[in-house]
Structures are given as structure tokens and as C-alpha cells.
Amino acid sequence: MASHYVGAAGRLCGIDPTPEMRQVALANVSAVGLRNVEIREGTAESIPYDDGTFDVVISNGVLNLSTQKEQAFREIFRVLRPGGRLQFADFVLEGEQARETPVTPETWSD
């Protein structure tokens, strides 16, 4: 979706800590013919890009998995340019379900 917003002159960068998901991402990029995308190894807590690299950082369902949320937000704001934006979507559990659901990768991916 982001490729529609950056256009052919823009650049898309993705990170994932697992080789398997990086391969899935690269396969998807190839399937739609995008040429302005790179996928690197990384985590929200250790983003492999220089300070001020991005105009926008998008996180979809990732920040809830971080056990070091303050570090993740520090990294996100480090790689954003001045005036850059963070757009994220995540899960929020409330009430009894929140207290009864353990926070593990398995509970978020079933």
C-alpha cells in the first residue's frame, strides 16, 4: 500500500528479524513488480538506518510485540526526519480479556 503513496521516485524500506518473513516480503515485492523497495534484518528496538532517514514510519501490528516499547519509540523517532510522521495500528485488549491473555508471540499470531 505504501508504494502508492511514495510513487516511483520514493523509496520503501522494511525490516524484520526473521529470515523467513524477509523472504515472504521480498516475494511479495517481486510479485507486484516494485523496484524501489529494500528489506533488511532489524527490529523496532534496533532499526538499521541512519538518523533522520525517513519522512514516515509505518508500524502495523508490531509495537505490541515489543517488550522494550520505550526503546522502540526512541528508535522510530531517531530514524524520522524533523517533522516526520509515525503511523501505527495495533491490538488493544481491555477488561478481563487483557488480564487473562498472556503477552507472548503465540497469543498474537494464532
C-alpha positions in Angstrom: 0.0 0.0 0.0 2.8 2.4 0.8 4.1 2.2 -2.7 1.0 4.0 -3.9 1.9 7.0 -1.7 5.7 7.2 -2.4 5.4 6.7 -6.2 8.2 5.6 -8.4 10.6 8.3 -7.1 10.1 7.3 -3.5 11.8 4.5 -1.5 10.2 1.9 0.7 12.2 0.1 3.4 11.1 -2.7 5.6 12.7 -4.6 8.5 12.0 -7.9 10.1 14.1 -10.0 12.5 13.4 -13.3 10.8 14.8 -14.5 7.5 11.6 -16.3 6.7 9.5 -13.2 6.9 12.0 -11.2 5.0 11.8 -13.8 2.2 8.0 -13.5 2.2 8.2 -9.7 2.0 10.7 -10.0 -0.9 8.5 -12.5 -2.7 5.5 -10.1 -2.4 7.6 -7.2 -3.6 8.7 -9.2 -6.6 5.2 -10.4 -7.3 3.9 -6.9 -7.8 7.0 -5.7 -9.6 8.2 -3.0 -7.2 11.7 -1.8 -7.7 12.1 0.8 -5.0 11.9 -1.5 -2.0 14.5 -2.9 0.3 14.1 -5.3 3.2 16.7 -5.5 5.9 17.2 -7.5 9.1 16.1 -5.4 12.1 13.8 -4.9 15.0 11.7 -2.0 16.2 14.3 -1.7 19.0 17.2 -1.6 16.7 16.4 -0.1 13.3 19.3 -0.5 10.8 19.1 3.0 9.3 20.8 6.3 9.9 19.3 9.1 12.0 16.7 11.2 10.1 16.3 8.8 7.2 12.5 8.7 6.8 9.6 11.0 6.3 7.2 8.4 7.6 7.5 5.3 9.7 4.6 2.8 9.5 4.1 0.0 12.0 1.3 -2.4 11.6 0.8 -4.9 14.5 4.4 -4.8 15.6 4.7 -2.5 18.6 2.5 -4.6 20.8 5.1 -7.4 20.5 7.9 -5.3 21.7 9.0 -5.9 25.3 11.0 -2.7 25.1 8.4 -0.2 23.9 10.3 2.9 25.1 13.4 1.8 23.1 11.2 1.0 20.0 9.8 4.5 20.1 13.2 6.1 20.6 14.4 4.2 17.5 11.4 5.2 15.5 11.8 8.9 16.3 15.6 8.6 15.7 15.1 7.5 12.1 12.4 10.0 11.4 13.4 13.3 9.8 12.4 16.5 11.7 8.6 16.9 11.1 8.3 13.2 10.1 5.3 11.1 11.0 4.6 7.8 12.7 1.6 5.9 11.6 0.8 2.7 13.5 -2.0 0.3 14.1 -2.0 -2.3 16.8 -4.1 -4.5 19.0 -5.6 -3.3 22.3 -7.1 -5.7 24.8 -9.3 -4.3 27.6 -11.0 -5.7 30.6 -10.9 -9.3 31.6 -9.5 -10.5 28.3 -6.5 -8.2 28.7 -5.7 -9.6 32.2 -6.2 -13.2 31.2 -4.3 -13.1 27.9 -0.5 -13.7 28.3 1.6 -11.4 26.2 3.6 -13.8 24.0 4.2 -14.0 20.3 2.0 -17.1 20.2 -1.1 -15.3 21.5 -0.7 -12.5 18.9 -0.2 -14.8 15.9 -2.8 -17.6 16.4 
